[in-house]
Structures are given as structure tokens and as C-alpha cells.
Amino acid sequence: MTADALDRRTLNRALLHRQLLLGRRDLSATDAVEHLVGLQAQNPDDPYVGLWSRLSDFRAEELATLLTTRRAVRASLMRATIHLVTARDYRRLRPVVESVVERTVYQNAARREQLDGVDMEAVASVGRELVGEAPRTQAELRDLLGPRWPDADPAALAYAVRMLVPVVFTPPRGVWGETGPAAMTAAEGWLDGEVGTDPSPDEPVRRYLAAFGPATAADVRTWSGLTGVGDVLDRLDLRTFADGNGRLLYDVPDGSLPDPDTPAPPRFLPEFDNVLLSHDDRTRVVPAEYRERALTQRFGKGAVLVDGFVAGEWKLGGDDERELSVELYGPIADSDREELIEEGTRLRAFLTDGADGATVTVTESAS
């Protein structure tokens, strides 16, 4: 049987709806973080901007409190990148992506050479004790591990502990308005309980499709870093479609597919947002002509969505760090520009706690 074909705009609206970007939703931060299967968080403030763009009346203190009360954590998970997830989801997801996280220790040729001949089980054991005693930074781990394995590279040893041992990054880093070292501690001690042991990816993959689908097997691999995704998709109870290039798309049976003409208001995304990073084929949200600028050249800046697609970038700057500037990659309609300025004004107020001063400037790129 031939699968129904879904065009790019249909996939775009499905993604935006499932990512809570077609209209702000009245959800708690906890429910939103779990629905999204975590938020990319190597930039500590990114999850706050991501939730502000998705939720009605979101307050930064709500998410900050989840971190300080240990109901949410920042840790290396999908793709071995730092995500903010609920404590409950950390216990679920860590055993699923354990192989992904561990693989990063050995897949780099230089790192393998730096650890040649080292008993990695012993390194993990010692590291587990060290991060169990107190939160440790990478620098502290280098200093503590280096003398024990003098023939190995201390930085590689510290990195191995971070990946081989279930750890979470501790506040105040990641708390809105605060700064602190990137210190990590043993997850079991921080969460006062064992990390889960079920490595089955079935439920996380199903949740990915509910939040990011319809999607190809390659999309699932890109989001998770997992191998063997095809087998997982084949055994789940899913419906299938095809994209414009004939590739097979998988979806949960009740996944929403909004009308492709559904209006999509302008949205501001943080520099690292899973909407931009969690598909192998990202044309459902990043126009092909903007791919290089949006995905590889947008250093230190967020992304701007207009009519559901990346149309430019933004940053907070100026002499007093209170001016929100938007650089569009091309012309947009006057009505879209007006809505963009209104949304940007609200974002600037959120980022600066309502401070007076410069508002929003919008320019078009010369290139």
C-alpha cells in the first residue's frame, strides 16, 4: 500500500503544533519539558527562552525552582549533548542513551590515543567516587585523576568520567539570573535514588514522534544518536506517510496534522533549540537557501521563525545589553514585521525583567 504523501508545509505545521509553537499553551514547565522530551541546554539560559516562546505566562522562576529543588536536571543525554529534563525523565532516558553517551569517549581517534592502555573500568570507578563525594568541575577531575594515570591525558580522563558515569550538572549554573561553575555530581546521590535500568528505546522513540513527527528513521537517529532505530520503528504500532522525496515517515496513531494553511505567528527560539536540531532533513523548518546561515553560521544568536520557517536571527546586545536586534535573511511582509516587533518587544521585556530603554531593531541582511 502506498503511503500518503505529506508536503513540507504540512510537516512544518505538524512540528510547530507538537512543539507548542503554533500558539502558546497553558501548561506547567514540568509538563512542557516532559512533552518536549527535554530541552537542549548547553547554553544554560536557552531552556528559559524556549519555554517562554511556548507557554502562556511563563515565569523563569518556575523552571529555576525545578532545578534548585532537584525536580529537573541538566545532563548529557540525547546525542550526548546537555539537555534539561525532569528528574523522572532523567531516570527513564539515561539507560536508553547510555551507549550513545559512552560512545563519545571512544569515537574520537585522538581521545582513544590519549586513553590507550588505560583501564576504563577503573577510571569510571574512581570517578564515580569523586563525583559522589562532591560536585566536581572538569578542571578538578583533571587534577584528581591525572596523578593516578600519569601516562594518560588528564582532560580525556575527566571527559571519560563525565560520560561513563551517570552525572548531572548542579546549580547555581542553569538557574535564571545566576552564574556558577559547570560542576557535576553523581546522579544517584543528587536525585536520592537509583537511575533506571531499562535500556529499551521504544517509549522514548514513541514520545519523540509525538513531539517531533512525522519523522524518518534518520530523523530519529539524528535526535537520539541511537543505532538500530529501524528495528524499533518496525515493532511499534505506528502509521506511515511519505515526504516529498518519497522517504518513509513514521508517526504515532493520534499525531496531529494541522491544516498546512494554519497561521504561524513569529517566534523567537534560543541558539540551540531541538526544533532546529532534531531531524536529519531540517527543511521542514529551515529553508534550504538559509541552511548554511541558520545552522552553521548563527554563532551566539537565536533563530527567528516567520510563517513557521527560519527567517533570520536575533541577539540581545547594545551598550547596556538591553537592545534586541533582529537580522532577517530576506524581506518579509509588513504585517509579519509588525508582529515580529511586537513579539520581540515582549521577549526583550522577559530577558531584561521589564527594564526601560531600547526596544527592538529589525534589519535585513545585505548578503
N, C-alpha and C positions, 0 to 999 in steps of 0.2 A: 504494500500500500504506500502511495506517495505521501510524504509528509506535507502538511500545509506550509506555505512559504510566508515568512514574516519579513517585511522590508525594514530598512534601517530606522525609519521614524517610529514604526510600531515598537521595535526593540528599545528605542530611546525612551518612549513614554512608559513602557513597562518598567524599565530600570529606574526612571525617576520616581514613579509611583511607589515602587517597592523600597526605594531608598529614602522615602519621606520627603522628596524634593518637589513634587508637584503642588503640594500645599502643606503648610506646617501642621503637625499633628499634636493632639493633646495627649501626650504620653509622658511618663516619668523618664528620667535619664536612665534608670535601670532597665526599663522595658525597651527603650530605644537602643541602648548598647547591645542588649541581647538579640533584638530583632536584626540588627545590622551585623551580627556575629563579630562584634568588636569594631574598634576604630583604629586606624593607623596612628601611631603615637610617638614616633621617634622625635618629632617636634612636640614638646610637652603641651603646648597650647592648642595644637591642631584639633584634638577632640572637642574642645570647647567651641571653637568656631564651627566645627562640623555639626554639633548638636544645636547650636544657635540657629543655623540655617535650616534645620529640620523640625524644630519643636516650637510650639506656642509658649510664649512667656518663659523661655528657658533662662535660668539663672546659674551663673558659673559656680555659685556656692553649692548648688545641689550636687554637681559632679565632684567638686573638691571634697565634699563631705564623704562621698562614697570611697574616695581614695584614703582619706585620713582615718576612716573607721574600718578600713580593710574589706569593704564590700565590693571594691573594684581594685584592680591592679594593672600595672604596666609590665609587660613581659614579652620575650621573644617567642612568637607563635607562628602564625601563617607566614610562609615564605621566609621564616627565620627573622622576620622584622618585628620591631616593637609594636605591640597592639595594646590598647586599653580594653579590658574585658571585665565582666563581673567576676567575682571570686568563684561563683558557681561555674561559670563558663571556663575559667582557667582550669579547674579540676577536670572538666569534660574534654577540653581541647588539647591540653599538654600531652597526654598519652597518644593522641591521634597524630600530632605533628612531631612527635619525638624524633622520628627518623629524619624528618626534614631539618630540624634544628641541629641534630648531631652531625648530619652530612656536611654542614658548613665547615666543620673542623677539618675535614679530610679532603674536600673537593678542590681546595686551593693548593696548587703544586708547591708554592713557596712555603706555605704553612706546614704541609706534610714534611718537607725537608727540615724545617725548624723543629719538628717534633720526632724526627727519625730516631728510632730506638727507645723512645720513652714509653714506659708502662702507663697507658692512658687510664686504666682502671685505678691505678694508684693515684694518679693526678686527680681524678674525679673524687676519689675517696677523701683525699686531703682537702680538696676544695670544698667538698660538702661540709666538712668540719669547720673550715674557716668561715664560710658564709653562714653557717648555723650559729656560730658564736656571736657574730655582729655583722651589720651591713658593711660591705667592702666595696671600694671602688676598684676599677681596673688597675689603677696605679698601685693600690695597696696589695692586690693579689699578685701583681708582678713582683713586688718587693718580698712578699712572703713565700712565693713559690720558687723564685729564681735560685736561691741558695740550695734548695733541695734537689733541683735538677740543673746543675750548673752548665751542662752541655747543651741544654735546650734554650730556645728563645723565650725570655720571660713573658713577653707580650702574647706569644702564641699559647703559652701555658694558661695565662689569665683568660684568654678568649675561650680556650677549651673548657675551663670550669664554667664559664657563663653559659655555654651551650650544652654541655654534658650533664650539668646538674640543674634540676628544676629550680630556678630562681625568679624572684620578682624585684622590680626596682622600687625603692622605698621613698616615701615623701621625706622632705618637702618638694623634691623635684616632681613635677607633674601637677602640683597644686596651683590653682589660678592665683596669680599675683605674688607667688613666692619663687625663690630660687634655691638651688642646693646641688650637691654633687650627685652624679649618676652612680648611686650606691645600690648594691644588690644584696639580697639575703635569701636564705633558703625558704622556698615557698611553703613547705610543710609547717615550719615554725611560725611564719608570718600569718598564715591562714588557720593556724591551730588545728591542723588535721591533714591526713594523707592526701596527696594528689591522686587523682583517679588512675585506674589501671586498664581501662577498656580502650584498646587501640583501634576499634572499628571506626572507619570514616563515614559509615552510612548516614548517620543522623547529621553530622556537620555538613556533608555534601548536600543533603536534602535542605538544610537550612540555608546554605549558600544559594541554591536555586530559588528559594522563596524570597531571598533578599536581592539577588543579582540576575536571575534568569529572565527568560530562557537563555541557556548557555551551552556551548560546545564542551566536549571533554577537555580540549586545550584550554578553554577558559577556566575550568575547574582547577586544572593543574597550575595555571598561572596564579590564581588566587591562593591556593593552598601550598604549592610546592610538592604535593604528593605524587607518587607514581601509582600505576595500576588503577587510574581513575576510570578507565573504560569498563573494567570489570564491576566496579561499584555502581556505575550508572546502569549497566545491563541488569543488575539484580534488584534495583529499586523499582517501585511502581510509579512510573513517570509517563508523561505524554511527550510526544516529539513533534518538532517542526523542522523547517529548513530555513536558513537565512538566504540572502540574495545571491550568494555564491554556491548554494546547494549544500552547504555544510549542515550536519545534523545538530539540531538544538534539542536539549532536554529541559523539561520543566516539571514542577510539581503539578499535580492534577488541578489544584484550585488556584494556581497562579494568575494574578490579574493581568489582563491585556487591555489597557485603556484605549479608547479611540485615538488613533495617531494624530488627530487634529485637536486633541485636548490642549488648551493653552498651558504653557510652562512659564511661570514668572522668572525673572532674573534671579540667580542665586550666586552667592559667594562661597567658594569652597576653600579649605585650607590648602597649604602647599602639597601635603600628602593626604589624599582622600581616597578611600578604596573605590569610589565611583570611577576614578581615573586609572586605577592600578590593577583591577581585579578581573580583567578579561584579556585573552590573547589578542582578540580583534577588538580594538577600542574605538572603532569608527562609529559605534552606536552613541558615543558621547563626544569623541574628539574628531572633528572633520579631518579628512586625510591631508588637506592642504595646510593644516595647522599642527600636524602631528609633531614635527621636529621642535617647534617653538613651545608647544604645550607640554610635551613630555620630557624633553632632554635639555631645553634651554631656559626653563622657567625657574631658575635658581632663587630660592628665598622669597618666592612670591606665590600667592594663592591663584586659583583659577576662577574665571568668571563664566557663568553659563547664561546665554541669551537664547531664548526659544529652545532650551534644553540642551544646547551644544556649547562646547568651549568656544568662547569668542574673544577672550582676552585674559589679562592677568591683573592682579591688584597687590598693593602693599600699603602698610601704614608707615609713614615717614615724616619728613619735614624736620625743621629745627627742633620742634617740641614733640616729635613722634605722635602727632595728633592729626596729621593730614592723610586722608585715604585717597590714594591716586589709582586710577584705573587706566590701563593701556589696552585699547581694543586692537585686535589683529586686522580689522577691516571695518567698513561702515556698517551701521545698524540703523533701523528705523527710528525716527524721532520719538515715537511712543515708547519703544524699548529703552531708549536713552533716558527718558524721563523716569521710567520705572526703575532703571538701574541706579540712577542717582538717589532715588528715594530709598531703595534697599541699602545702598552703600552708606547713606546717612544714618540709617538705623544700625548698621554694623559698626560704623565709627563710634557711635554712642556706646555700644556694648563694649568695644575694645578699650575705650578711654573713660569708662564709667561716667558717661554723660558730660565730659568736660567741654567747656566752651572753646571756640576757636575755629580753625579752618574746617571746612566740611569735606566735600568730595570733588575731585577734579577728574574729568574724563577726556582722554586724548586718543587719537588714532595713530597707530604705528606708521612710521614713514616707510618701512620696508615691506 
